[in-house]
Amino acid sequence: MAKIRIKNLGKIVSWLMRGIGATLRFEVEDRTGAFDTQRPGWIWAFWHNRMFVIPYVHEQWFAHIPGAILSSPSGDGQIIADACAQFGFEAARGSSSKPQKGLSALIMLSEKVKEGRDVGITPDGPRGPLYQIQPGIIKLAQLTGGTIVPVRVLYSRALRFKTWDQFMLPLPFSTVKVIFEPVMTVPRRMTEEEFEGYRASLEQTLVKEA
């Protein structure tokens, strides 16, 4: 019965995302060619507390590119996976705190990247620390040769919840600015210092006006 309730809750969340999304005024700034119809699938990087509008944005402007997301194996992760499934996203379940599940999810995501999907990752999730990039997204790009696009989301008005990520829910009829920053291509072979340089660079880009 618990699984049925969780699946239903995921659908309700997706209805909420569409309902609020339809009222929002979006301002999209493309600094990297995200709207190029010939581009391959990219690895989208966005903060955990800004994920609410991402499935809606992808469905509105990039529905022609299949999507996939990374979600945790927790109950909350199941809700996210079920909600995103309503927008056509496949989910890879994994956790940075459980290496075996994390590795399995990384392998699954690498296949999705190679298929040309847009893969969505919240690199400070699923448990934080807030606004700190974990190494998984850099490892995924290194493994696949995939391209990372930092996606910054700014709300003019939003509710901020008292969760670890300070989750933000945009208020109806507010303005949402979505900025696709210049892409990052990660080489397959790097020293530890170079790896840290890419991780820190991505963090610095996403943390602007966070």
N, C-alpha and C positions, 0 to 999 in steps of 0.2 A: 504493500500500500504506500510505503514511503516513496518508492520510486515513481509511482503514478502521480503523487502530489507534487514531486519535484518537477516532473515533466510538464504538468499543467502550469506550474508557477513560471517555468521558462517561457511558455506561450504567452502568459499574461504579461510578462516583462517585455516580450517582443511587441505586443499590442501597445504597451505604454510607450515604447521607443518610437513606434510609428506615429502614435497619436501626438506626442509632444513634438516629434521631428517635423510633422506637417505644419506646425505653428511657428517654427523657428525661421529666422532670417539668416541665411548662410552667406558668408563672405569667404570665398575660396581664393587663396593666393597660391599659384603654381610657380615655384621657383626652379623647377627641375624637369618639367616635361611629363608630369604625371598623366596628362590628358592625351598624350601621344598614343593614337590607336594601335600603333605598331610595337609599343613597348612590351617586354616580357613581364611576367609577374614579379613583384617586388616583395621584400620583407618590410612590412610597415612597423615602425617603432613608435609607440605612443604611451604616455603615462597611464598607469592603472586607473587613476581617478578620473580620466577623461574618456574612458572607453564607451560611455553610454551612446554617443552619437556615431561612433565609427561604423557599425553595421549599416545604419541608415545612410550615411554618406557613401559607403561603398555601393549600396543598392541603387542609389540615385544616379551616380556618375560612372560607376565601374562595374555594372552588373554583367557586362560582357566578359569580364575576367573572373573565373571561379576563385573562391576564397577558402582559406583555412585559418584556424586560430589555435593558439596554445592556451589550454585552460587547466587549472589544477585538478587533482583527483578528488577534491573535497566536495561536500554538498553544494557549496557556493559555486564551485567550478562546474558542477553539473547543470546548475541553473543557467550559468553563462553559456555553456555549450548548447543547451536546449534553445535558449533565446536566439543565439546566433544562427542555429540551424534553420530558423524561420526566414533568415536572410540569405540562405544558400551556403553557409560556411560549414565545412567539415571541421571537427575538433580533434586535436591530438591532446591526450591527457597526460600531464607530467608535473613533477614537482622538483624545485631546486633543492628542497630539503631531503628528498629521497632519491639518491643518485640512480638507482636502477630504473625507477619510473621516469626520471628525467632523461636518462639515456634513451629509453624506449621512445619517448616523445620526440627527442631530437632526431632520431632515425626516421620516424614517421613524417616529421615536418620537412626533413631534407628531401624526401620523396615528393612532397607537395610542391616544394620550391622547384624541383627538377621538372615537374609537370607543367610549370608555368603559372601556378596559382599566386595570387596575392596572399601572403601569409601575415597575419596580425599577431604581434607579440607586445605584451606590456613588460618591458625589461626590468621594471622595479617590482614586479609581482612574483609569486602571489602573496608574499608576506612582507615585502619591503627589504631594507629601509626605503622610505619614501624618497623618490627622485634620485635614486642611486641605481645605476645600470649594473645588472648582474651579467656575468660573462657569457651566458647561454646564447644570446643573440649574435654576439661576435663569433662564437664557435660555429653557429649555424651558417653564417655567411662564409666563414673560412672553409667549412666542409663542402659547401655546395657551389661556391663561386657566385652566390646570389648577391643581389644589390639591396642595401638597406636604404629606405627612405624615412627620414625623421618626419613625423606628422605632429605638428603642434596644434592644440585645440584651445581656444580662448573663449570663455563665456562672458557676456556682458552682465548677466545676472544668473545666479545659480544658488541652490541650496548646498551647503557643505556639511557632510555627515561626520559624526565623531567616530570614525573608523581609522584603522592604521594608515590608510591611504588618503584620508580626508576626501572621500568620494564626493564628486560634484554632480548634481542633477540640474541641468539647465531649466530655468523657469519658462513656461509657455510664453511665446511671443518675444522672447529675448533674441539677441544677436549672437551667432556663433561664428567665430573666425577660424577657418581651417587653413593651415599653412603647410604646404609640402616643401620642405627644405631640400637643398641640393643633396643628391644621393651619395652614398658612401659605398665604395667597392673595397672589399677586404681581400688581401692576397692569401693564398693557401698556406704559404710558409712565412712564419713570423717569429721573431724573438719574443721573449716575455715582455720586454720593454715596448716593442712595437705593438703587441697585442693590447697592452695597457693604454698605449697612446690612442688607438682606435676607440677603445671603450670610453676613455675620458673625453674624447672629442665628441662622441655621440651624446654623452651625458651633458656636456656643455651646450650643445645645440638644443637639446630638448628642454633644458632647465630654464631657458630664456623666458622671462615673464610668467614662470610657472606659478 
